[in-house]
Amino acid sequence: SGDIRSPNYPSNYPNNADCRYRINAGSSTRTITLTFSAFNLEGHSYCKYDFVDIRVGFKGNAATPVRKYCGSSTPAPITITGQQYVYIQFSTDGSVQRSGFRIQYTISGISQRAPGSTGLIKSPNYPSNYPKNTECKYRVNSGTSSNSIAFNFLAFNLEPNTQCRFDYLQVFNGPTTILGSIGKYCGSTNPSTITRTTSYMSMKFKTDGSVTRSGFNVRYSITGATLGLTGSAGYTSPFYSSPNHPNNNPHNLDCYYRINAQSSSNVIKVTFQPFNLEKHSRCNFDYVAIYEGAGNSSRLIGKFCGTNSSFSVKGRGQYMYMHYHTDSSVPSTGFRFKFSVSGGPGSGDIRSPNYPSNYPNNADCRYRINAGSSTRTITLTFSAFNLESHSYCKYDFVDIRVGFQGNAATPIRKYCGSSTPAPITITGQQYVYIQFSTDGSVQRSGFRIRYTISGIPNNFTPGSTGLIKSPNYPSNYPKNIECKYRVNSGSSSNWISLYFLAFNVEPNTQCRFDYLEVFNGPTTTTGSIGKYCGSTSPNIITQITSDMSMKFKTDGSITHSGFNVRYSISGLNLGGAPGSTGLIKSPNFPSNYPKNIECKYRVNSGVTSNSIAFLFLAFNLEPNPQCRYDYLQVFNGPTTTSRLIGKYCGVTYPNSITQTTSDMSMKFKTDGSITHSGFNIRYSI
């Protein structure tokens, strides 16, 4: 906002004056309002002598006339929309003089914007110097409090002052310039980008009557909120819908979804059913972009548009990120999607074209299996195999190699004929490359290969949990395989626990044939804890260690369904000198804790004369009168066999616990059914 006054106002204006003023709203989406607080010019029936001429447009005669004013009647306010510029000319002749005029102009409003909107907010006259004695207010409306508004300062040059007393730009989190000040800015240093998750942000630009500068150019942008979705291994979500589905989607939309699978060894599968977005060969207009990772800087899996009744996209790792974008033109009905999380790095089928019908002649098919890491094991199991025979597989063949691509990969073996190959187990390689090639003559039914990727990454933090399964589980494991697994807790003071959820391995009193062996250490050569086979699930195995390893070995005869083992890692040692404080949280807090876990914690105050206090900030466990299912136990001592202070469950916060002691310990145990948000405890010494 600002004032325009006739020369010498409120004294008489001079003769033969020709003054021109331009108001720049910065954008044609804004509203310019002119309010006449005083008006006294020489009168004439068509304003021939002294006048104020108001036009819309950038300059003079090229601008479109609004109205010409003279006389002593104060004009009504003028509201102008859809125009960036208002041009005002004040002209006097050589005779009568009057006190002139004072016009207050205000520039208001940036209309509500959908996510993805962007635009510029500029100081009046930018890049020329802004006027003196102005006050302009700006407001950006994102449409909903779950969206984000960002201000990026492209240029900034205001009169400097250490307290910004003279000319300044002030930014507010809210719809007005009264409350919620974020900052007050002046000088020539561009402020840092300001981002808030809010429905409104406002700005006030105020100048005094002295020094002026070039002002500012601020880009605003509005982004949709990221919808966080979480699931662990075995979880399948309900369906989620795009905005307005099954009706047409809004224009200029940006929606973001982040799926958290809770473990980097899991596989996330997103299924769209249905899917209907504007079609384009490169999906430049409306699209869903899917990334294997937590954000759009991760690896792009694909960009999807068009119409499809149902399709699925898989990604490996803890996160999958989706960006849904629409432009301003063709509407469509959008989509529904659900996601599922599977434990372990993954498995799948590779089949010859048309299987189980005959494959075509002159086929050249290539497949790549990515285990995600060379620390994992890839197993190929042939469930069917029927190709044209030749002594050295000259005509139709399956060529298996290790490595990323084609001829650069290392050959393992080439197969043809009708004998089903034995399973192939590959360790120490991230990629397996398979080529299926046929000539122009004989056709057969082809092949079906089941691949499984087993093993887990090496590093986890306290609270981590996941599943380790035998290849093909719950189907029978292959013959003649050897798989190795390693869990690293990150510290020799942490606990690693193995819970056997299912176990069925060929029985033998000495476990000579098929067996699972568990080791306390990073390798499977020393520190054997036990060797297991048969159909009885081993007891829980818990060790204070940085590493535990497992070796699963089978012979060439009988196979069974194998095993499903849940590993969990819990931190043990917390504490410090008097005055130390920290938080102990249940795994995944404030999301629900996992099933079938046991976590142990220990706080060490240093000496027995110190005190340890536990303050329960949040507490929500499965309730039971005897706390039989999910519970937290607190002990006065360094282990969970020390004196029991209490056993807690339900939703009632336990009272604060204070003991004069060198150590206090806790055990958190859950069963296989209901889960809740868990606990958040502040300890202090």
N, C-alpha and C positions, 0 to 999 in steps of 0.2 A: 504494500500500500504506500501511498505518498500524497504530497500536495503539489498542485500546480497553481501558481498565483500570477496575476498580472504584475508588470513592473511597478514598483513603488507601493504595492498594496500594503495597507489600506488607504494610503494617500493616492492622489490622482495619477493615473497612468499618463505617459507622455504622448504628444502628437506624433504622427507618422511612424508608429511602431509596427514592426512585423516580427512576431515571435512564433516559433514553431516548436512543438513538443511531440515526442513519440513515446508511447507506452508499449513495452514488449512483455507480453504475458509468458514468453518462453515456449508456449505450445498453443495450438489452436483448440486443444481439449479443455482449456481453462475459461473461466468467466471473468470479464472485466466490467467493473461497476464504477460509473462516474457519479459523484454526488456533489451538487453545487451548494456550498454553505454560504456563499455571498455572490451577488451578481448585480452590477450597476454599470451599464454602458449607454452611450448615446443611442436614442431610439430612432427607428426608421421602419417603414412598412415592410420592406424586404431587406433590411440590414445592409444598406448600401455603404454606410460611413465607417462605423466602428463595429466589429463583430468577432464572435468566436465561431469558427467553422470546425465541426467534428466529422472525421472520416474514418473508415476502417481500411487498413492497408499500410504498406510500408512507407510510401512517400507521396506527398503533395497531390498534384492533379491526377496522378495514376490511382490514387486511393478512391474508394467508393464513398460518396457523401452520405452522412447520417442526418445532420441537421445544422443549420446556421442560426446563431442566437445573437440578439442585441436587446437593448432596452433595460428596464429595471425589474422585470418579473423574474424571480428565481426559477430556473428550469427544473422540471422533475428529474429524479435520478434516471440515468441511462444504463441499461444492462446489455452487454454485448457478449454473445457466445459464438463459438466456431471461428474466431479470429485471433491470430497471434498479436497483431499490431493495431493500435488506435493512434491516429495522427490528428493533432490539434493545431490549428493556426489562429493566432490572435493578431488582428490588424486594425490600425486606427488611421484616421485621416488627419488633416492639419488644423482642425477647429476644436470642437467641444471635447472636454476631458471629464472623466468620471472616476469613481474610486476603484472600478474594475471588478475582478472576480477572484474567487478561491474555489478550486475544484479538488475534492478528495477522491483519489482513485484506489480501488482495491482489486487485487487479483486473487481469485479464490478457486480452490478445488482442483484436485486431480481426481477424476472419477474413479469409482471402484474398479479395480483391475483383477483379472483372473491370474492365477499362477502362470509365470512365464512372461508377464508383461514387463516392459522396460521403457524408460524414457529419460528425458533430460529436464532438470530444473536449473534455470540460469538466473543470475541476478539481473535486475533491470539494466538494459543497454549493453549487456555483455556481448562481445569482449571490450566494448568501450567502457569508460568509467561509469559506475552507478551514480544516481543522484544523491544529493544531500537531503537530510531530514526525511528519510523514508522509513516506513515499516511495512514489510511484506511478510505474509504468512502462507505457508504451504502445508498441505496435508495429503498423505498417501494412504489409501484404504486397500488392504490386501484381500478383503472379502471375508476372512475368517481368522480367528485367533490362532489357528493351527498352522497358518502360512507364515512365511518369513519375508521380511522387507530388508533390503540391503541398500545403503547409500555408499557409492563409490565416488570419491572426489577427484574429478579429472583435472580441474584447475581451481586454484584458490589464491586470492590476493586481496586482502582487506587491510585497512589501516591497523598497524600493529600497536598493541599495548599489553603490558604484562597481565592486567586484569580484564582485558577486552572491554574497556569502559566506553569506547567511542563508537566504532563500527564493529558489529559482530554478527555471527550466525549461530543460533542456538538450536539444538536438536532435542526433540522430546519423544519419549515412548508413550504414545497415546494420541487421542484425537484433537487435543487442544495444546496451546502453548502456555499452560498454567502449571501443570504438574508433570512429574516424570522426566525431568531434565537429564539428558545423557551427557551433554557437554556444550560448552560455549567456546567458539573458535574465532580467531582473528589472525592477522599476520599473513605471511606468504608461504607457510609450510602446509602442504596438503594434509588434512586430518586423515587418520587411518580409516579404512572401510568400517562402517557401522552396520551390524546385522542384528536384528531382533526377530524372535518369533512372536508375532503380534498382529492384530487386525489393523492398527493405525500407527503411523509415525508422523510427526509434525515438525516444522521448522519455522523459526522466526528470524528474519533478517532486518536489522535496525541500523541506521546510520545517523550521525550527528551533522552539524552544519559546517564542518571544516573539510578535512582531507578526504578525497575519494580515490578509489583504485578500480581495477578492472573487474573485481568481484569474483564470482564462482560459477562453476559448471559441474553439476552433480548428476551422476547417472543413478536412477533408482531402478531396482529390479525386484520382482516378486516371485517367490518360488513356493511350490506346494510343500507341505510337511512330509517328512519321511515316515511312512507307516512301518513300525517295527513289528515283525512277526517272528515268533520263536518256537522251535520244536526240537526234540532230541530224537535219537535213533528209534525207529519204529512208529514215529508220530505221523499222522495224516491230518491235515487241517480241514476245516469246513471250506466251502466256496466263498471267495471274496469277489465283489463286483466293482467294475469301473464306475465312475460317477454317472448317474442317470440310467445306467443299464437296467432294462433292455431298451429304454428310450434313447434318443440321439445324445451323443456326448456333447459337453460344452466346447466352445471354441477357445483357443489360446490357453490350453490347459497343460500343466506340468505336475504330474503326480509321481511320488517316489515310494518304493517299497524296499525294505531291507529284511531278508530272511536270515535268521541266526540259527544254525544247526548245532551250536554249542560245542562242536569238536571239529578240528581241522581234518579228521580222518573220515568224516561223514560225507554222504552224497545227498544233494538236494535235487529233487525232481519237481518241476513246476508243470502243471497240466492246465491248458486253456480249453474251456469247453462252455460255450462257443467262443469264436474270435472273429470280430468284424471291424476292420479299420480301413480307411481310404487306401486304395491300392496304388502303388508306385514301384517301378523297377528297382529303385534304390531306397525305398521307404523314406523319402525326404520330407513328407508332409505330416501324416499321422503315423505313429509307430510306438512299439514297445522295444526298448533297448535293454538287453539283459547282460549283466556282467558277473564274472566269476570272482567275487570278492565283495568288500564292504562298501565300495563306492564306484563312481564312474571313471576313476583312474585305474581300476582293475582291468583284467583281460576281458575284452568284449566277446561274449559267446555268439551273439547275433542280434540283428535288428529286424523286427517282424512287423508286417502289415498285411493288408488284404483280408480275405475271408477263408476260414477253415472251421469245420465243425468241431474238431478236437486235435490237439497236438501237444507234445511234451518237450521240455528242454531240461537237460541235466547239467549240473555243475558239481565239481568236487571241492570240498573245503568247508570252512565254518560259515561262510557268508555267500549269499547271492543277492545282487542289487538290481532292481528294475526301475527304469525311467519310462513313464507313459506320457507322450507328448501329442497334442493336437494343434493344428494351425487354425487359421481364421476362415477356412473355406468349407470344403465338403464335409457334412456331418455323417456319422455312422453310429452304430449301436454299442460299440465297445466290446467288452469281454467279461467273462467270469474265469477265475482261476483258483486252484487249490495247490498246495505243496505237500510233499512227503519227504521224510528224512530216513535214510537207511544207514545202518551202522557199517563201519568198515569202508574201505576205499571204493568197493563196487564190484559188480559182476554183470555179465550180459551174454548174449548169444550172437554168433556170427554164422550166417547161413549163405549158401550159394544161391544165386538168383533162381527164382521159381521153386526152391526147395519146398516140399519133397518131390515136385515134378522135375522133369529133366531141365538141366541148365542149358542156356543157348550156346551156339557156336560163336567163336571169335570174341569171347568175353575177356575183359581185362579189369578185374576188380581189385582194389587195394584197401586195406584196413589198417588202422593204427590204434593200438591200445596204449593209453597213457596211465601209468600207475601213480603219477603225481610225485614220485620220489624213487630214487634207486635203492632205498632201504626196504622197499616192499617186495613181496613175492607175487609173481604172475603165474597162474596155473591154467593151462589149456587142456580141456578134456573133450575128446572126440566122441559124441554120442551117435553119430552116423557118418559113414564115409564110403562113397561109391563113385570113382572117377575112371576114365579110360586108362587102361594099363599100358606100361612101357617099362623096359628094363632100367632106364635112367630118366623116366618121367619127362619124355620129350614133348608129348602132345598136350594133355590136360594135366594140370598139377596145382598143388598148394605149396607155396614156398614161404617158409617161416624164417624170419631174421630178427635179430635184436639191434635196435638203433632207431633213429628218427625217420629215415627215409631211404627207400629203395636200394639202389646199388651201393650206397654208402654204408648200409647196415650190414652187420656180420651174419652170414648164413648159419642157421641151425640145421635144418634138414628140408628136403623137398619130398613131397608125398604124392602118390597116385595109386591107382588100382582100387581094390574093394576090401582090403584088410583095414580094420579100424586101428589107427595108430594108438600107442600107449599115451597116457597123459604126459604132458611136458611141463616141468616146473622150472621157472626162470627166476633167478635171484640176482641182485646187484645191477639191475637194468631198469630204467624208467620206461622205456618204450619197447614194444614188440610190433614188428611190421609184418603183415601177411599179404601176399599176392596170390590171387586165384586167376589162372590163365587157361583158356581153352583154344583149340584150333578149329578148323572148319569142318570137321567130320563127326566123329562119334559123340553122342550125348549120354549122360547118365543122371542119376537122381541127385548127385552132389554130396554136400556135407553139412553138418551142423557142429559147431565148436562152441563149447561153453567156456568163457574165460572168467576167472575169479582173481581178484587182487586182495591179498591179505597182508597182514602186518600193519603196524601203526607208526606214526612219526615218533621221534625220539624224545621230545621235550614237552613236559606238561607243568602246570603250576598247581599249587594247592587248590582243591576244589574241583579239579578236572576229573571227569569220569567218562567212560566209554565202553564199548563192547569189543571183544576179540572173539572171532568165530572161526571154526575150522572151515576149510574150503568147501563150498556148496551147501553149507549148513542152511536149513535143517535137512536137506537131502544128504545122501551118503557122501563122505569124503572120497577122493580118488585113491587109487593104489600107488604104491612106490613114490611117495612124496616126502619131502622134508621141508617144513616151514619153521622159520624162526621169528620171534617177536621180542621186542624190548620196550620197556616203559622206563622213562627217566623222570624222576620227581623234581629234579632241579637242585636238590640239596640233600646231603646225607642225614639231615635232621628231620626230613619229612617222612611220612608214612606212605607206603604203597600197599593196597589191599586188593586181593583177587577173590571175587565171589563167583562160584560155579553155579550158574543158573540152569544149565543143562549139561549132561555128560554121558556119552555113550560111545565107547571105544572098544574094539575087539578085546575080550577078556583073556587074561593069562596070569597065573599066580606070580610070575616074575616080570610081567609086562614085556615079553620078549618080542612080540609081533608089532602091534600098533600101540603107541603110547604118547602121552604128553608129560614132559619133564620140565619142572620149574626150578629156576636158579636165582640165588641172591647175588646179583652182580650184572655187569653189562654184557657178558658173553655166556655161551652155553657150554663152556669148558670146565669151569670150576664153580663151587658153591651150590651144589645140587641140594634143593630142599626136599624134593620128592618126585617120584615117577608114578604116573597114574594111568590106569586103564580100567576096563569094565564099565558097568552101568551105574555105579554108585558115585554120586557127586562128591568130590573131595571137600573137606572142611575149608572154611575161609582161611586164606593165607595172608598174614599181615607182617610186614617187615619195616623197621626204620632203616631206610637205605636210599641211596640216590638212584639205584637201578635194580630192576628185576627183569629176567629174561625167561623165555619159554621156547622149548623145541618140541615140535609135533612131527612124529615120524611114523610112516605106515609101510607095511610090506606089500607083497603082491597077491594076497589072498582076500580074506574077508574084510568088508568095510561096513561101517555103521554111520549113524547120523552125526557123530562128532561132539563138539562142545560149543557152548556159548558162555563166555567169561566176562563179567563186568569188572573193570579195574577202576579204582578210585585213589586219588592222591589227596592227602590232607596235611596241612602245615602243623608242626608240633610246637616249635619253640618261639615264644613271643616274650616281650618284656624289656627290661632295661633298668636304668638308675631311677631313684626316687624322682617323681615328677613326670616320668614317662607315661604316655597314654596311647591308645590305639583302638582299632575296631576289629571285632571278630564277627564274621558274617557266615551264615549258612551258604553252601554252594548255590550259585545262581541268584542269590538275593538281590533285588526284591522279587524276582521271578520265582516260580516254584522250585524247591529242591528236588533232586533226583530220587527215584526209588532205589531200595536195596543198597544203601551206602552206609559206611561207618567212618566218621571223621573224628580225629582226636586232636586236641589242642592243649598246649601247656604254656603258662605264663610264669616266668622266673623273675622274682624281685631282687635277687642277688644275695640277700641274707635273711635269716629267720626273724630278725627284728623289724623288717619292713612290713608294710601292709599292702595287700592286693584287693582291689574292689572291682566288682562287676556290676555295671548299670545297664539294664535291659531297655534299649531304645525301641525295639520292635520284637514281637514274639507271636508266632502263629504256626502251630504244629497240629497234626491230626489229634483230636481230643480222645481221651479214654480215661475212665476213672483210675485205672492202675498204670496208665502210660505204657501199655503193652506194645503199641505199634510203632509210632514215631516218638522219640523222646530225646531230651538233652539232660545229661547227668553232669553234676559239678562235684569235684573232689578236692579235698584239702591235701595236696601232696603232688609229687612230680609225675605220677602215673595214674591210670584209671583203675588201679587196684588199691589206691590210697583211700582214706576215710571219705565215705560218701556224705556230701552236704545235702544234696537234694536231687530229685528226678522230676523233670518238668515236661508238660505237654499242654495242648489246648491253646486258647487265645488270651488267657489272662497273663499279664506280664508278671514274672516273678519279682519279689522284692529285691532291692539291691543286696549284694552279698559282699561282705568285707571280712577278711581274715588276716591276722598277723602271721605271716608264713613266708618261706622262701619260694614256694611253688603252689600253684593251683592248676588243676587239669579239668578238661571237659571231654565228654564223649557224646557225639551226636549220631544216632542210629535211626534208620528208617526201614520200613518193610516194603513189600511189593505192591501196595495198593494206593491209597489216597496220599496226595502231597499238598503242601501249602507253601506260603511264602517264606517261612522259616524265621530266622532271628538276626538281629543286629545288636551286638553287645559292645559297650565301651568299657575297656579295662583301664585301670589307672593304678600306679604304684606310688 
